[in-house]
Amino acid sequence: MSIKVMIVDDSAVMREVMQQMLQGYADIEVIGAAMDPLLALQKMERAWPDVILLDVEMPRMDGITFLRQIMSTRPTPVVICSTLTEKGADITLQALAAGAVEVICKPTSGLRDFLQASVQELVGAIRTAARARARPSAPMPAPEFKRSADALLSLPGNALLNQRTTERIVVMGTSTGGTQALEHVLCQLPLNAPGIAIVQHMPEKFTRSFAQRLDSLCAIEVREAQDGDRILPGRALIAPGGRHLLVRRSGAQYLVEVRDGPLVSRHRPSVDVLFRSAAVHAGRNALGVIMTGMGDDGARGLKEMHEAGARTCAQDEDSCVVFGMPKEAIRLGGVDQVVSLERIAQVVTEWR
């Protein structure tokens, strides 16, 4: 069965090129396109889509208002198509908080060439969205080669640097649905919560705005990580989009390293890289938490943490938008406990 898609964008070029690109995929059917949400609603009354491709800034009704209306009346997976600007990042983060499951970045010019070069990203986002909350869709084909965390950091034999210190850290990894899940967890944490390093799969230019949004909502400090930042109680550091985040140990203290490098488990930043570094440099002094997300990034890294003596936790299926990453981590045997989203903040707070 094909994935039925509705395109809502005020750019005629955007609508035309998206439809042309998606025609070549047997598992995707564009059932309509509209220049604004009001026209889209009229068409959707006749045929409801499985996935909505949604622009944010449009005439008559903006994308966020439309998204909130859809989520309150008939929840449907939404992929946001947003421009690569700081303003666009702020608005898109509001859309993610309102329930969108994926983000596709588009430039302010050269849309046709950009979209033609990014068709696989667009198709992947549609397939991911269609599978959110157990919606059926055709599986996304995996590339022939997928790098592991070995590309950035090797696991030493038995010489893990996991001697106990007074410092305790938490490393968290998430993807699809993670923006809402992280907001829910971090907003519950007290000022004396353990220091946290986070990888959320998110495009470049969005992570700084995401961190600033969370910082304005949470009691703890939340900021985009910079190379050399210390992991301190009451602080959460979020990996910059497009760069890997690693944990390092300096004496009895922990800090982060922000590093360029190849895609690992198809991502940069990669949860596997963060978790591998925690296994090597923190061991039993770390808590690893894997949350909602498509795919398996972080599953192997969490098992490595488990084998290094760390405590490990996975979000349960019922509270995940997509039970992909936690499911794979559980399958590999690297999870000590499976808890609901409601309980993750408690698990983090008690890790001292």
C-alpha positions as CSV (number, residue, x, y, z in Angstrom):
1,M,0.0,0.0,0.0
2,S,1.4,3.4,-1.0
3,I,2.0,6.3,1.4
4,K,-0.5,9.1,0.6
5,V,1.1,12.5,0.7
6,M,-0.4,16.0,0.8
7,I,2.0,18.9,-0.1
8,V,1.2,22.3,1.5
9,D,3.5,25.1,0.4
10,D,2.9,28.6,-1.0
11,S,5.7,28.2,-3.5
12,A,4.4,26.9,-6.8
13,V,8.0,25.7,-7.8
14,M,8.2,23.8,-4.5
15,R,4.9,22.0,-5.1
16,E,5.7,21.2,-8.7
17,V,9.2,19.9,-8.1
18,M,8.2,17.8,-5.1
19,Q,5.4,16.2,-7.1
20,Q,7.7,15.5,-10.0
21,M,10.3,13.9,-7.7
22,L,7.9,11.7,-5.8
23,Q,6.2,10.3,-8.9
24,G,9.1,8.0,-9.4
25,Y,8.5,6.1,-6.1
26,A,6.0,3.3,-6.2
27,D,5.4,3.4,-2.5
28,I,4.5,7.1,-2.5
29,E,1.4,8.7,-3.9
30,V,0.9,12.5,-3.9
31,I,-2.9,12.9,-3.5
32,G,-2.9,16.7,-3.6
33,A,-1.0,19.9,-3.3
34,A,-2.2,23.3,-1.9
35,M,-0.8,26.8,-1.6
36,D,-2.1,27.3,2.0
37,P,-3.7,25.2,4.8
38,L,-7.2,26.3,4.1
39,L,-7.1,24.9,0.6
40,A,-5.4,21.9,1.9
41,L,-8.1,21.2,4.4
42,Q,-10.7,21.3,1.6
43,K,-8.8,18.7,-0.3
44,M,-8.1,16.6,2.7
45,E,-11.8,16.3,3.5
46,R,-12.1,14.3,0.3
47,A,-9.0,12.1,0.8
48,W,-7.0,12.2,4.0
49,P,-3.2,11.7,3.6
50,D,-0.8,9.5,5.6
51,V,1.8,12.2,5.6
52,I,1.7,16.0,5.2
53,L,4.6,17.9,3.8
54,L,4.2,21.3,5.3
55,D,5.8,24.7,4.8
56,V,5.8,27.0,7.9
57,E,5.3,30.6,6.6
58,M,2.2,30.7,4.3
59,P,-0.7,33.1,3.6
60,R,-4.1,33.0,5.4
61,M,-3.0,30.4,7.9
62,D,0.6,29.7,9.1
63,G,1.9,26.2,9.2
64,I,2.2,26.0,13.0
65,T,-1.5,27.0,13.5
66,F,-2.5,24.4,10.9
67,L,-0.3,21.7,12.5
68,R,-1.8,22.3,15.9
69,Q,-5.3,22.1,14.5
70,I,-4.5,18.8,12.8
71,M,-2.9,17.4,15.9
72,S,-5.9,18.3,18.0
73,T,-8.5,16.9,15.6
74,R,-7.0,14.2,13.6
75,P,-3.3,13.5,14.4
76,T,-1.3,12.9,11.2
77,P,2.5,12.6,10.7
78,V,3.9,15.9,9.4
79,V,7.2,16.6,7.7
80,I,8.2,20.3,8.0
81,C,9.9,21.9,5.0
82,S,11.7,25.0,6.3
83,T,14.3,27.5,5.1
84,L,17.8,27.4,6.4
85,T,17.7,30.7,8.4
86,E,17.9,31.4,12.1
87,K,14.3,32.8,12.0
88,G,13.2,29.7,10.1
89,A,14.9,27.5,12.7
90,D,13.0,29.1,15.6
91,I,9.7,28.7,13.8
92,T,10.4,25.1,12.8
93,L,11.3,24.3,16.4
94,Q,7.8,25.5,17.4
95,A,6.4,23.1,14.8
96,L,8.5,20.2,16.2
97,A,7.2,21.0,19.6
98,A,3.7,21.0,18.2
99,G,4.1,17.5,17.0
100,A,5.9,17.4,13.6
101,V,8.1,14.3,13.3
102,E,10.7,15.3,10.7
103,V,12.4,18.4,9.2
104,I,13.6,18.9,5.7
105,C,15.7,22.1,5.2
106,K,15.3,24.1,2.1
107,P,17.4,27.2,1.0
108,T,15.9,30.6,0.2
109,S,16.9,30.2,-3.5
110,G,17.7,27.5,-6.0
111,L,14.9,25.3,-4.8
112,R,14.6,23.1,-7.9
113,D,18.3,22.1,-8.0
114,F,18.4,21.6,-4.2
115,L,15.3,19.4,-4.1
116,Q,16.5,17.3,-7.1
117,A,19.8,16.7,-5.2
118,S,18.0,15.9,-1.9
119,V,15.3,13.5,-3.2
120,Q,16.6,10.6,-1.1
121,E,16.4,12.8,2.1
122,L,12.8,13.8,1.3
123,V,11.7,10.2,0.5
124,G,13.4,9.0,3.7
125,A,11.6,11.6,5.7
126,I,8.3,10.7,4.2
127,R,8.8,7.0,5.0
128,T,10.0,7.7,8.5
129,A,7.0,9.9,9.2
130,A,4.6,7.2,7.8
131,R,6.0,4.7,10.3
132,A,5.6,7.0,13.2
133,R,3.1,5.6,15.8
134,A,3.1,2.3,14.1
135,R,1.7,3.6,10.8
136,P,2.5,1.0,8.0
137,S,4.8,1.9,5.1
138,A,7.3,0.4,2.8
139,P,10.7,-0.1,4.6
140,M,13.4,2.4,3.7
141,P,16.3,0.6,1.9
142,A,19.6,0.7,3.8
143,P,22.8,1.8,2.1
144,E,25.3,-0.9,1.3
145,F,27.9,0.5,3.8
146,K,27.2,2.0,7.2
147,R,30.1,3.3,9.4
148,S,30.3,2.4,13.0
149,A,31.7,4.5,15.9
150,D,35.1,3.0,15.0
151,A,35.4,5.8,12.5
152,L,36.0,8.2,15.3
153,L,36.9,6.3,18.4
154,S,38.1,2.8,19.1
155,L,37.1,0.6,22.1
156,P,40.2,-0.4,24.1
157,G,40.5,-4.0,25.2
158,N,40.0,-4.2,28.9
159,A,41.6,-0.8,29.7
160,L,38.4,1.2,30.0
161,L,38.8,4.4,32.0
162,N,35.9,3.8,34.2
163,Q,37.3,4.2,37.7
164,R,34.7,5.8,40.0
165,T,34.8,9.5,40.7
166,T,32.5,11.8,42.5
167,E,31.2,12.9,39.1
168,R,28.2,11.3,37.5
169,I,27.1,12.1,34.0
170,V,24.2,11.2,31.7
171,V,24.3,10.7,28.0
172,M,21.1,10.7,26.0
173,G,20.3,9.9,22.3
174,T,17.2,10.4,20.4
175,S,15.8,11.1,16.9
176,T,12.3,11.1,15.5
177,G,9.9,12.5,18.1
178,G,12.9,13.5,20.3
179,T,12.4,17.2,20.3
180,Q,9.1,16.8,22.2
181,A,10.5,14.0,24.4
182,L,13.6,15.9,25.4
183,E,11.5,19.0,26.3
184,H,9.3,16.8,28.4
185,V,12.2,15.2,30.3
186,L,14.5,18.2,30.7
187,C,11.7,20.5,31.9
188,Q,11.2,18.1,34.8
189,L,14.8,18.1,36.0
190,P,15.9,20.0,39.1
191,L,18.9,22.3,39.3
192,N,21.0,19.6,41.0
193,A,20.4,17.0,38.2
194,P,23.5,15.3,36.9
195,G,25.2,16.9,33.9
196,I,23.9,15.7,30.6
197,A,25.3,15.3,27.0
198,I,22.7,14.9,24.3
199,V,22.6,13.9,20.7
200,Q,19.4,14.7,18.9
201,H,19.3,14.1,15.2
202,M,18.6,17.5,13.9
203,P,19.9,19.6,10.9
204,E,22.6,22.1,11.2
205,K,21.4,25.6,12.2
206,F,18.6,24.2,14.3
207,T,20.4,22.9,17.3
208,R,21.3,26.3,18.7
209,S,17.7,27.5,18.5
210,F,16.5,24.2,20.0
211,A,18.9,24.6,22.9
212,Q,17.9,28.2,23.5
213,R,14.2,27.2,23.4
214,L,14.8,24.5,26.0
215,D,16.9,26.8,28.1
216,S,14.0,29.3,28.3
217,L,11.7,26.5,29.5
218,C,13.8,24.5,31.9
219,A,15.2,25.1,35.4
220,I,18.5,23.6,34.3
221,E,20.9,25.3,31.8
222,V,20.6,24.0,28.3
223,R,22.9,25.1,25.5
224,E,24.5,24.0,22.3
225,A,27.8,22.3,23.1
226,Q,31.1,23.9,22.4
227,D,34.4,22.0,22.3
228,G,35.8,21.8,25.9
229,D,32.5,22.6,27.7
230,R,32.4,20.8,31.1
231,I,29.5,18.5,31.9
232,L,28.3,20.0,35.1
233,P,25.3,19.3,37.4
234,G,22.3,21.3,36.3
235,R,23.6,21.6,32.7
236,A,22.6,19.9,29.5
237,L,24.8,20.1,26.4
238,I,23.3,19.4,23.0
239,A,25.4,18.3,20.0
240,P,25.6,20.9,17.3
241,G,23.9,19.8,14.1
242,G,26.5,18.4,11.6
243,R,29.2,17.6,14.2
244,H,29.8,14.7,16.5
245,L,29.8,15.0,20.3
246,L,32.1,13.0,22.5
247,V,32.7,12.7,26.2
248,R,36.2,13.1,27.6
249,R,37.7,12.8,31.1
250,S,40.1,15.3,32.6
251,G,41.2,14.1,36.0
252,A,38.0,13.6,38.0
253,Q,36.0,15.9,35.6
254,Y,34.1,15.3,32.4
255,L,34.0,17.5,29.4
256,V,32.8,17.3,25.8
257,E,34.7,17.3,22.5
258,V,32.9,18.6,19.4
259,R,34.4,17.0,16.3
260,D,34.0,16.8,12.6
261,G,34.0,13.4,10.9
262,P,32.2,11.0,8.6
263,L,28.6,10.0,9.1
264,V,28.3,7.2,11.7
265,S,25.3,4.9,11.6
266,R,24.1,7.3,8.9
267,H,24.2,10.3,11.2
268,R,26.3,13.3,12.2
269,P,26.0,13.8,15.2
270,S,25.7,10.1,16.0
271,V,24.4,8.6,19.2
272,D,26.7,5.7,18.7
273,V,29.7,8.0,18.9
274,L,28.5,9.7,22.0
275,F,27.7,6.4,23.7
276,R,31.0,4.8,22.6
277,S,32.9,7.8,24.1
278,A,31.0,7.4,27.4
279,A,31.8,3.7,27.5
280,V,35.5,4.5,27.0
281,H,35.9,7.5,29.2
282,A,33.1,7.3,31.9
283,G,32.2,3.6,32.1
284,R,30.4,3.0,35.4
285,N,30.2,6.7,36.1
286,A,27.7,7.2,33.3
287,L,24.0,6.6,32.7
288,G,23.0,6.0,29.1
289,V,19.4,6.8,27.9
290,I,18.1,5.9,24.4
291,M,14.8,7.4,23.4
292,T,12.3,7.6,20.5
293,G,13.8,7.4,17.0
294,M,13.9,5.6,13.7
295,G,16.7,3.2,12.9
296,D,19.4,1.8,15.2
297,D,21.8,4.6,15.9
298,G,22.9,4.3,19.6
299,A,21.9,0.7,20.0
300,R,25.5,-0.7,19.7
301,G,26.9,2.2,21.7
302,L,24.5,1.6,24.6
303,K,25.5,-2.0,24.7
304,E,29.1,-1.0,24.9
305,M,28.2,1.3,27.8
306,H,26.4,-1.6,29.5
307,E,29.5,-3.8,29.0
308,A,31.7,-1.1,30.5
309,G,29.6,-1.0,33.7
310,A,27.4,1.9,32.9
311,R,23.7,2.0,33.8
312,T,21.5,1.9,30.8
313,C,17.8,2.8,30.1
314,A,15.5,2.8,27.1
315,Q,12.2,4.5,26.5
316,D,9.3,2.1,26.2
317,E,7.3,1.4,23.1
318,D,4.0,3.0,24.3
319,S,5.5,6.4,24.8
320,C,7.8,6.5,21.7
321,V,6.8,8.2,18.5
322,V,8.9,5.6,16.7
323,F,10.1,2.6,18.7
324,G,13.2,2.0,16.5
325,M,16.3,2.9,18.4
326,P,15.1,1.7,21.8
327,K,13.8,-1.5,20.3
328,E,17.2,-2.3,18.7
329,A,19.1,-1.5,21.9
330,I,16.8,-3.9,23.8
331,R,17.3,-6.6,21.2
332,L,21.1,-6.3,21.5
333,G,20.9,-6.8,25.3
334,G,22.4,-3.5,26.3
335,V,19.4,-2.2,28.3
336,D,19.1,-2.5,32.1
337,Q,15.6,-1.0,32.4
338,V,12.8,0.0,30.1
339,V,10.7,3.0,31.3
340,S,8.0,5.3,30.1
341,L,8.7,8.9,29.0
342,E,7.1,10.0,32.2
343,R,9.7,8.2,34.3
344,I,12.9,9.1,32.5
345,A,13.4,12.4,34.4
346,Q,13.1,10.4,37.7
347,V,15.7,7.9,36.5
348,V,18.1,10.8,35.5
349,T,17.5,12.7,38.8
350,E,18.3,9.6,40.9
351,W,21.5,8.9,39.1
352,R,24.0,10.3,41.7
